[in-house]
Amino acid sequence: MALKSFVLIIAILAVVTSISHASDPSPLQDFCVAVNDTMTTVFVNGKVCKDPKVVTADDFFKSGLNVAENTSNNVGSAVTAVNVNNLLGLNTLGISLARIDFAPYGLNPPHTHPRGTEVLTVLEGTLYVGFVLSNPGPNMKNKLFTKILHPGDVFVFPIGLIHFQFNVGKTKAVAFAGLSSQNPGVITIANAVFGSDPPINNDVLAKAFQVDKKVVNYLQSQFWWDNN
């Protein structure tokens, strides 16, 4: 009797485990071009899809990444993103792209991509790049990994980790980044913390950063430039 009960328990656990891990590892069709007309479309795991019969090559095409963006802003950089919002054919394909232009000593400030790993390559100039690990062990600090990149060099920023790119040269720099999501998202740390709407309570930030409230008030009063 005990053996039968044991076998039954194992069988139930096997079924429950298989259900809990069930998922679609990839899109179930060749493509799903996004469209805004919900009355004549089908929803899958991205945006709603255009009828394949009316899809054209232009749905998979975008030009303009050869054009440098204006970097005369507070951080000295500009990001030109190519994702599902401006290249509809990326829908469900799990990738996106960005061009990053840097003025001399320009910075792409510390930020995270909550839904994508980033792989970056330098085309022009010299960049100091890095990312910080999460969850340090007892009596440890978050470890920083950094590298100086030259044209042709490649560096990877794991998904969700805070990272940055800084132009350490006296001339402009250009880099391209690939991301493992059609819409990876971006959270620029300073903007999110000190430029949120409405502002985060200054008691919270003063205690979190262990500074006087006057410092928090000053930082919250600044204009936090969005380079995306």
C-alpha positions in Angstrom: 0.0 0.0 0.0 2.9 2.3 0.9 4.5 1.6 -2.5 1.3 2.5 -4.3 1.0 5.8 -2.4 4.6 6.6 -3.2 4.1 5.9 -6.9 1.0 8.1 -6.9 2.8 11.0 -5.3 5.7 10.7 -7.8 3.2 10.7 -10.7 1.4 13.8 -9.3 4.7 15.7 -8.8 5.7 14.8 -12.3 2.5 16.2 -13.8 2.6 19.4 -11.7 6.3 20.0 -12.5 5.7 19.5 -16.2 2.8 22.0 -16.1 4.8 24.6 -14.1 7.6 24.6 -16.6 5.5 24.6 -19.8 6.1 27.5 -22.1 6.5 28.5 -25.7 10.3 28.9 -26.1 10.0 30.8 -29.4 7.4 32.4 -31.7 5.0 29.9 -33.3 5.1 31.5 -36.7 7.7 33.0 -39.1 6.9 36.6 -38.2 4.3 38.8 -36.5 4.5 42.3 -37.8 3.0 44.8 -35.4 0.0 46.9 -36.3 -2.3 49.2 -34.3 -5.6 48.2 -35.8 -7.0 45.8 -33.1 -10.2 45.2 -35.1 -8.5 43.2 -37.9 -5.6 41.6 -36.1 -4.5 38.7 -33.9 -2.7 39.1 -30.6 0.4 36.9 -29.9 3.3 37.4 -27.5 4.3 40.9 -28.6 2.1 43.4 -30.3 -1.0 42.5 -32.4 0.0 41.2 -35.8 -0.6 42.4 -39.3 -2.3 40.0 -41.7 0.6 38.2 -43.4 -1.2 38.7 -46.8 -0.5 42.5 -46.6 3.0 42.3 -45.1 5.7 44.0 -47.3 9.5 44.3 -47.2 9.1 47.8 -45.7 7.8 46.2 -42.5 11.3 44.8 -41.9 13.2 47.8 -43.0 14.5 51.0 -41.3 17.1 53.5 -42.5 19.0 56.4 -40.9 21.5 54.7 -38.5 24.3 56.2 -40.6 23.3 59.7 -39.3 24.9 60.9 -36.1 22.6 62.4 -33.5 23.0 65.7 -31.7 25.1 65.2 -28.6 25.1 68.8 -27.4 23.2 68.0 -24.2 24.0 67.7 -20.5 25.5 64.2 -20.7 27.1 64.5 -24.1 25.5 61.4 -25.7 22.5 60.4 -27.8 21.0 56.9 -28.2 19.1 56.0 -31.4 17.1 52.9 -30.6 15.7 50.5 -33.2 13.1 48.4 -31.5 9.6 47.1 -32.1 8.1 50.6 -31.7 9.8 51.9 -34.8 10.6 48.7 -36.7 7.4 46.7 -36.6 8.9 43.5 -38.2 10.9 43.0 -34.9 7.7 41.9 -33.2 8.2 38.5 -31.5 11.8 38.1 -32.8 13.5 38.9 -29.5 16.1 41.4 -30.7 16.7 45.1 -31.1 19.5 47.6 -31.9 20.8 51.0 -30.9 23.4 53.5 -32.2 25.1 55.5 -29.5 26.9 58.8 -30.3 29.3 60.4 -27.9 30.7 63.9 -27.8 34.3 64.2 -26.4 34.0 63.0 -22.8 30.3 62.3 -23.3 28.6 59.7 -21.1 25.8 57.2 -21.5 24.9 57.4 -17.8 24.5 54.4 -15.5 21.3 52.5 -16.5 19.8 49.1 -16.8 17.8 47.2 -19.4 15.2 45.2 -17.5 14.3 42.9 -20.3 17.5 42.5 -22.3 21.2 41.6 -22.4 23.3 44.1 -24.4 26.3 43.4 -26.5 28.2 46.6 -27.6 30.9 47.2 -30.2 32.9 50.4 -30.8 33.1 51.8 -34.3 34.9 55.0 -33.6 36.7 56.5 -30.6 37.7 55.0 -27.2 35.1 54.1 -24.5 35.5 53.3 -20.9 32.7 50.8 -20.1 31.6 48.8 -17.2 28.8 47.0 -15.2 28.2 46.3 -11.5 27.2 42.9 -10.1 24.1 42.4 -7.9 23.7 40.8 -4.5 27.2 40.9 -3.0 28.0 38.4 -0.3 28.4 39.3 3.4 30.9 42.1 4.1 31.4 42.6 0.3 30.6 45.4 -2.1 29.0 45.2 -5.5 31.8 44.2 -7.8 32.6 46.4 -10.8 33.8 45.0 -14.2 35.4 47.6 -16.5 37.2 47.7 -19.8 38.7 50.3 -22.2 37.3 49.6 -25.7 38.8 50.6 -29.0 37.3 50.3 -32.5 36.4 46.7 -33.2 36.2 45.7 -29.5 33.1 44.0 -28.1 31.7 44.0 -24.5 28.7 42.4 -23.0 26.4 43.8 -20.3 24.3 41.1 -18.7 20.5 41.6 -18.4 19.3 43.8 -15.7 22.7 45.0 -14.4 23.7 48.6 -14.0 26.1 49.6 -16.7 27.6 52.7 -18.5 29.8 53.9 -21.4 32.1 56.9 -21.2 34.0 58.5 -24.0 37.5 59.0 -22.6 38.8 60.5 -25.9 39.2 64.1 -27.1 37.2 63.3 -30.3 33.7 61.9 -30.9 32.9 58.2 -30.5 30.3 55.9 -32.0 29.1 52.5 -30.8 26.4 50.0 -31.8 24.6 47.8 -29.4 22.5 44.7 -29.9 19.9 43.7 -27.3 18.2 40.4 -26.6 14.6 41.8 -26.6 12.4 43.5 -29.1 11.7 46.1 -26.4 14.4 45.9 -23.7 13.4 49.0 -21.8 15.9 51.4 -20.2 16.0 52.7 -16.6 18.5 55.6 -16.2 19.4 55.4 -12.6 19.8 59.1 -11.7 16.7 60.1 -13.8 14.6 57.4 -12.2 15.7 58.1 -8.6 15.9 61.9 -8.6 13.6 62.8 -11.5 10.6 60.7 -11.0 7.1 62.1 -11.3 5.9 62.6 -8.6 9.2 62.8 -6.7 10.2 60.1 -4.3 9.9 61.3 -0.7 13.1 63.0 0.3 13.1 61.1 3.7 13.4 57.9 1.7 16.3 59.2 -0.5 18.1 60.9 2.3 18.2 57.7 4.3 18.9 55.5 1.3 21.9 57.6 0.2 22.9 58.6 3.7 23.0 62.3 2.9 21.3 65.4 4.2 17.8 66.3 2.8 19.2 69.5 1.3 21.4 67.3 -1.0 18.4 65.3 -2.1 16.3 68.5 -2.6 19.1 69.9 -4.8 19.3 66.8 -6.9 15.6 66.6 -7.3 15.5 70.2 -8.5 17.9 69.5 -11.4 16.9 68.8 -15.0 17.7 65.1 -15.7 18.4 64.8 -19.4 17.0 61.8 -21.2 19.5 60.8 -24.0 17.3 58.1 -25.4 
